[in-house]
Amino acid sequence: MAEQPKHKAPEGMESYDLGGDNDLGALSKKQQEELNKFKIKTRMENEKYLREHPEVECILAGFLGETLQKRPEDIREFAADYFTKPELPGVVQKQLEERQVLIKQNKILQKI
């Protein structure tokens, strides 16, 4: 069996493929280090993007909430209808405004 790595996979990432007898599935140490760096960089870029675009969270939370409430038989058609409804931008804008009010309230409470 391949040698155990001296470091763990980045938090929340899949564990390493260590391969086995006659299995070259494991990456070399250098390849694994480069992959880890790439995963961390990608995660940081994704988190930065999501912080800069809170509307993504509003859109996904709204979709997930309605999906769980209505439990549609045809999820693909439901999703297509949800993401193309004309009132969606207005709903998202309202959620963003409500989110800003909550953020301001939290800042005020933190000062107390």
Secondary structure, DSSP 8 states (H G I E B T S, - for coil): -----SS---TTS------BTTB--S--HHHHHHHHHHHHHHHHHHHHHHHH-HHHHHHHHHHHHHHHHH--S-HHHHHHHHHH-TTHHHHHHHHHHHHHHHHHHHHHHHH-
